[in-house]
Amino acid sequence: MKHLFLLLTVSLLLPAPGTAQQFLGKSMTSWRRDLTQKDPALRRSAAFALGKIGAEAAEAISPLTEALKDSDPRVRDAAAFALGDIAFAADHRLSGNVWLRASTALQGLLKDPEARVRRSAAYALGQCGLHAREELPALRSALGELLRLDGNPLVRQNAAWALGMLAENGKGDEETLKLLLTAVQNSMEDSYVLREIVNALAVHGNCRPEDTADTLLLVLPSVSDRVVIKPLLQALEKFASRKQERLVNVVEKWLDDKDPDIQRTAAFLTANTAGPKGGKALKVLVQILLEGDEQDQELASAALANLGPAAGAAVEVLARVLDDRSKKLETRRAAVLALSRVKENVTPAMPSLVKALAPEEHEHIRECAAEALAAIKFDRDFKGRDAVIKELVRVLREDKSPRIRQRALWALYSVPVLKDYGVLDPLLAIVREKKDPALKILRYDAARMLAYKLQNEAPAVVVDVLEEMINDDNITVYTPSDTRVTSGSSETTGGQATLVNRQGGDARFMAAQGIYAIGRPADRPRIRSALGKLKEATDPEVRKWAQRALDRLDGKE
């Protein structure tokens, strides 16, 4: 989490920091000596300066810890803040030293009568980060009490921020989350306090993402301050799911906000949660594709994939992104994924998808393009159909990747007569290839396709492969991944698009379907025995098709 800047009032006009171990032209040693001056203003300035020197002031940790006991609250305030700055400096390299020497005194200052001291103590403890987790229950309780009861909003703000900093490697804990979920609904009157609670929830909410999203969704309609709305939408991006589809109507007004960051976050959130019902985000996402930087274009493409058929108006722009080989692989791949989810009315993008199958293209692009063509409906009315089929057959014959050949095979299911389009021979060659284990899944799919297309005329080798498949309990149904888009925040360098894997069920029912399609020519004792065992499988789809295949072999269907 990013450094939380606090404003300290000092009686000096301060120029920019000087060189290492100096501040305002004065050495660290001189500032350290000033910590013991009689004048509290000098002691306060010395503490402030040592904090600004940062990591180079490591040897001042002990005297600054002593200054936490100063009788003047302004000195205690500055010393606590300085220890936080030193802990923060150099990527928190010294946070362990600060915690070791000053943690007890800093925790004591959380009960200081002066609000500014409590504020700076919370800040310093937060900067100790993971080291502070050594005393997490006690520290969480003390910070939680400040957040709940302190009368000063700056103290509550920094207490919430510090709680967010206590997460271990971005992984929250249940007790802190409970505290924050209660606090968020009781802090609506102060936008800056609410903002830090929301930022902390963004870190701890992964313990119970659904509860976190529900709570944030309750708060969202009452929030109008942009200080809060941006982190609130970004937190919802992380945790909201299709179960929170109702948030679309609440988020809708932010799609027209004058702040482009809020617009895009609202659009990504809408696409993530509403899926095909999130068409209201389409205008913003297309605008990002046309005018955004490349990272935003990748995120927008991934978000459009979630809209599915509702993204039809973006087809031509997505095709242009795919065609542009100067763009990053991830950006082009996201564009292909989006096209595969639109499925219908993708005619303007078909030349781009076919071109993306070329051997010189990156393997990931070829794979995604073949899978997109498998998902898209191109029937006899499509003028370029023969050219698409010809290129898919080439891929099926020649591509070096079994995964790409498999997806080309899927796309060729739309071919009505295999022999007329030159598809039959490569399929037969695949099912006869028994030596290469890398081709196992491809062989299974080729056998299934031949079974469906040829039915009782399928050659015996197809039945052989289906028999092998029906006894293979290591195969699962391929399920395309969902995408989840996060737009990034003030705490990060940018957003990201991630694939959310969905595990499919037992795929042996597909072998049973192939046997059902062939019928009596597939009647073998070993196949009957395997189907009998599958009738006891845990997967209901497997049980159903095992019984239907047996009925077909018995002439009952």
SVG drawing of the C-alpha trace seen along z (x, -y; Angstrom):
<svg xmlns="http://www.w3.org/2000/svg" viewBox="-36 -30 63 89">
<polyline fill="none" stroke="black" stroke-width="0.4" points="0.0,0.0 1.3,-3.5 2.7,-5.8 0.0,-7.9 1.2,-11.5 0.4,-13.4 0.7,-17.2 2.9,-18.4 2.9,-22.0 6.4,-23.3 7.7,-26.7 10.2,-26.6 10.0,-27.3 11.4,-24.1 13.1,-23.8 13.6,-20.4 15.6,-17.8 19.4,-17.9 21.8,-15.2 22.0,-11.9 22.5,-12.4 21.7,-16.1 18.5,-18.1 18.4,-21.9 22.2,-21.9 22.6,-20.4 24.0,-17.0 22.2,-14.2 24.6,-14.3 23.7,-18.0 20.0,-17.3 20.4,-14.4 22.1,-16.6 19.2,-19.0 16.9,-16.3 18.3,-17.1 18.0,-20.9 16.0,-22.7 13.8,-24.5 10.9,-22.1 10.6,-23.8 14.2,-22.8 13.6,-19.2 10.5,-19.0 12.3,-20.3 15.1,-17.9 12.7,-14.9 11.0,-16.1 14.4,-16.5 15.6,-13.1 12.5,-11.5 13.1,-13.3 16.7,-12.0 15.1,-8.6 17.1,-5.4 20.3,-7.3 19.1,-8.3 19.0,-4.7 21.3,-5.4 18.7,-8.0 16.1,-5.3 17.1,-5.0 17.1,-8.8 13.9,-9.2 12.4,-6.4 13.5,-8.4 11.8,-11.5 8.5,-9.6 8.6,-10.2 9.1,-14.0 6.9,-16.2 5.9,-18.3 3.2,-16.7 4.6,-18.4 7.9,-16.6 6.2,-13.2 4.2,-13.8 7.2,-14.6 9.3,-11.8 6.6,-9.2 6.1,-10.5 9.9,-10.4 10.1,-6.8 7.3,-6.0 9.2,-7.8 12.4,-5.9 10.5,-2.6 9.0,-3.5 12.3,-4.5 14.3,-2.2 11.4,0.2 10.7,0.7 14.3,2.1 14.5,0.6 10.9,1.3 12.1,4.2 14.6,2.0 11.9,-0.6 9.5,2.1 12.2,3.8 13.2,0.6 10.1,-1.6 7.0,0.7 6.2,0.6 6.5,-3.1 4.5,-3.7 1.7,-1.4 1.6,-3.4 1.1,-6.6 -2.1,-5.2 -3.6,-6.4 -1.8,-9.7 -4.1,-12.6 -3.1,-14.6 -4.8,-13.6 -1.9,-14.4 0.3,-12.1 -2.2,-9.2 -2.4,-9.9 1.4,-9.7 1.8,-6.7 -0.8,-4.8 1.1,-5.9 4.4,-4.7 3.0,-1.3 1.4,-0.9 4.8,-1.5 6.2,1.4 4.0,3.6 4.6,7.3 6.8,6.9 3.8,5.5 2.0,8.7 4.0,10.2 1.5,8.5 -1.4,8.5 -4.3,9.3 -3.3,6.5 -2.4,4.0 -5.6,4.8 -7.6,4.2 -5.9,0.9 -6.2,-0.4 -9.8,0.9 -10.7,-1.1 -9.3,-4.2 -11.2,-3.6 -14.4,-3.0 -14.3,-5.6 -11.7,-8.3 -13.3,-11.7 -10.6,-13.0 -11.2,-12.0 -7.4,-12.1 -6.8,-9.6 -9.5,-7.3 -8.2,-7.7 -4.7,-6.6 -5.9,-3.8 -7.8,-2.4 -4.8,-2.8 -2.6,-1.0 -5.0,1.9 -4.7,2.2 -0.9,2.3 -1.0,5.3 -2.1,7.7 0.5,10.4 1.6,10.3 -1.8,9.0 -3.6,11.7 -6.1,10.5 -7.3,12.0 -10.9,12.6 -10.8,10.6 -9.5,7.5 -12.0,7.9 -14.9,8.1 -13.7,5.0 -13.5,3.1 -16.9,4.4 -18.5,2.9 -16.6,-0.3 -17.4,-1.0 -21.1,-1.4 -20.4,-3.7 -18.1,-6.1 -20.2,-7.6 -19.9,-11.1 -16.2,-11.5 -15.0,-10.8 -11.3,-10.4 -11.9,-8.0 -14.3,-6.0 -11.7,-6.0 -9.0,-4.4 -11.5,-1.8 -12.3,-0.9 -8.6,-0.7 -8.0,1.6 -11.0,3.7 -9.5,4.1 -6.6,5.9 -8.4,7.9 -11.6,8.7 -10.2,11.7 -11.0,13.7 -14.7,13.3 -15.1,11.7 -18.8,12.2 -19.5,10.6 -17.1,7.7 -18.8,7.1 -22.2,7.1 -21.2,4.6 -19.6,2.3 -22.7,2.6 -24.8,1.4 -22.6,-1.6 -22.2,-2.5 -25.6,-4.2 -24.9,-6.7 -21.5,-7.7 -21.1,-10.7 -17.6,-12.0 -15.0,-11.1 -12.4,-10.7 -14.3,-7.6 -16.0,-6.4 -12.9,-5.5 -11.4,-3.2 -14.9,-1.8 -15.5,-0.8 -11.9,0.6 -12.6,2.7 -15.8,4.0 -13.9,4.9 -11.8,7.3 -14.6,9.0 -17.9,8.6 -19.2,11.6 -22.2,12.4 -24.0,12.9 -23.9,9.1 -25.4,8.5 -27.8,6.0 -25.0,3.5 -25.2,2.7 -28.1,0.2 -26.2,-1.5 -22.9,-1.8 -24.7,-3.0 -24.4,-6.7 -20.7,-6.5 -20.3,-5.3 -21.0,-8.9 -18.7,-10.5 -16.4,-13.3 -13.4,-11.5 -12.1,-8.9 -10.7,-6.7 -14.0,-6.4 -15.7,-5.8 -13.4,-2.9 -13.5,-1.4 -17.3,-1.4 -17.2,0.1 -14.8,2.9 -16.9,3.6 -20.1,3.8 -18.6,6.2 -17.2,8.4 -20.5,8.7 -23.2,8.4 -21.7,10.3 -24.0,10.3 -26.4,8.0 -23.7,5.4 -24.2,3.7 -24.4,0.3 -20.6,0.4 -20.1,1.0 -19.8,-2.7 -17.0,-3.3 -15.1,-0.1 -15.2,-0.9 -13.9,-4.4 -11.0,-2.9 -10.2,-0.7 -10.1,-3.7 -8.3,-6.2 -6.7,-4.4 -3.1,-3.3 -2.2,0.2 -2.7,1.5 -6.2,0.0 -6.9,1.6 -6.0,5.0 -8.2,4.5 -11.1,3.2 -10.8,6.2 -10.9,8.6 -13.9,6.7 -15.7,7.0 -15.1,10.8 -17.3,10.8 -20.1,8.9 -20.2,11.7 -22.9,11.1 -23.6,7.7 -20.2,6.6 -21.2,6.9 -20.7,3.2 -17.0,3.6 -16.2,6.3 -14.5,4.1 -12.4,2.3 -11.4,5.6 -10.3,6.9 -8.1,3.8 -6.4,4.5 -5.8,8.1 -4.4,7.1 -1.8,4.7 1.2,6.9 3.0,3.9 0.8,4.4 1.7,6.6 0.8,10.3 -1.5,9.9 -3.5,7.1 -4.0,9.0 -4.9,12.2 -7.5,10.3 -9.1,9.0 -9.3,12.5 -10.9,13.8 -13.5,11.0 -14.3,11.9 -14.8,15.6 -17.4,14.5 -19.4,12.3 -19.9,15.5 -22.6,14.1 -22.3,11.2 -18.6,11.5 -18.3,11.4 -16.2,8.2 -13.5,9.9 -13.3,13.3 -10.5,12.2 -8.5,11.1 -9.1,14.4 -8.1,16.5 -5.0,14.4 -4.1,15.0 -3.8,18.7 -0.7,18.1 2.4,20.2 4.4,17.0 2.0,15.8 2.7,16.4 1.5,19.8 -0.9,18.1 -2.5,16.0 -3.0,19.0 -4.6,21.0 -6.9,18.2 -7.9,17.6 -8.7,21.2 -10.8,21.4 -12.6,18.2 -13.5,19.7 -14.8,22.8 -17.1,20.6 -18.3,18.5 -21.2,19.6 -20.3,19.4 -23.0,21.2 -23.6,21.7 -24.7,18.1 -21.3,16.8 -19.5,15.8 -16.0,16.6 -16.8,20.0 -14.8,22.1 -11.7,20.0 -12.1,20.4 -12.5,24.1 -9.5,24.4 -7.3,22.6 -8.6,24.7 -7.8,27.9 -4.3,26.7 -3.9,26.0 -5.3,29.5 -2.8,31.1 0.3,29.0 0.4,27.0 3.0,28.3 0.9,27.6 -1.7,30.4 -3.7,27.7 -4.0,25.5 -4.9,28.5 -7.5,29.5 -9.2,26.1 -9.1,26.2 -10.9,29.5 -13.6,28.0 -14.1,25.3 -14.5,27.8 -17.6,29.4 -19.7,27.0 -18.6,28.8 -21.6,30.9 -19.8,33.4 -16.2,34.2 -15.0,35.7 -16.2,32.7 -14.0,30.3 -10.9,32.5 -11.5,33.0 -11.9,36.8 -8.3,37.8 -6.5,35.7 -9.0,36.9 -8.4,40.5 -4.6,39.9 -5.0,38.5 -7.0,41.4 -4.4,43.8 -1.5,42.0 -0.9,44.1 2.8,43.5 2.8,39.9 1.2,39.4 1.0,35.7 -1.7,36.4 -4.0,38.4 -6.6,35.7 -6.5,34.7 -7.1,38.4 -10.1,38.6 -11.7,35.5 -11.0,36.7 -12.7,40.0 -15.7,38.3 -16.1,36.0 -15.8,39.0 -18.4,40.9 -20.9,38.0 -20.4,37.3 -20.1,40.9 -22.3,42.6 -22.7,46.4 -20.2,46.0 -17.3,45.0 -14.3,47.3 -13.3,49.8 -10.3,47.6 -12.7,44.9 -14.4,47.4 -10.9,48.5 -10.1,44.9 -13.5,44.4 -12.9,47.6 -9.6,46.2 -11.3,42.9 -14.1,44.5 -11.6,46.2 -9.5,43.0 -10.6,41.6 -8.0,38.7 -9.9,36.6 -12.1,33.6 -14.3,31.4 -12.6,28.3 -14.4,25.1 -13.3,21.7 -11.9,19.4 -13.7,16.4 -11.9,13.1 -11.7,10.7 -10.5,7.2 -9.2,4.8 -8.4,1.3 -5.6,0.6 -5.6,-2.1 -3.5,-4.8 -1.7,-1.9 -0.7,-0.1 1.0,-0.8 -2.0,0.3 -4.7,2.8 -4.7,6.4 -6.8,8.9 -6.7,12.4 -8.2,15.7 -10.4,17.4 -10.2,21.1 -13.3,23.2 -12.8,26.9 -15.0,29.1 -16.5,32.5 -15.7,36.0 -15.3,36.1 -16.0,39.9 -19.6,39.1 -18.3,37.8 -16.9,41.2 -20.3,42.7 -22.0,40.1 -19.6,41.3 -20.6,44.9 -24.2,43.9 -23.8,42.1 -22.2,45.2 -24.6,47.7 -24.4,51.4 -21.0,51.4 -19.5,50.3 -21.0,53.3 -18.0,55.0 -17.9,56.9 -15.2,54.6 -17.2,51.5 -20.3,53.0 -18.3,53.7 -16.8,50.2 -20.3,48.6 -21.7,50.8 -19.0,49.4 -19.8,45.8 -23.4,46.3 -22.1,46.1 -20.0,43.0 -20.5,40.0 -21.1,37.6 -24.8,37.6 -23.9,36.8 -21.6,39.8 -24.3,42.1 -26.9,40.8 -24.9,41.3 -23.6,44.7 -27.2,45.9 -28.2,44.4 -25.2,45.9 -26.1,49.4 -29.7,48.9 -28.5,48.0 -26.4,51.1 -29.4,53.2 -31.5,51.6 -33.8,49.8 -33.1,46.3"/>
</svg>
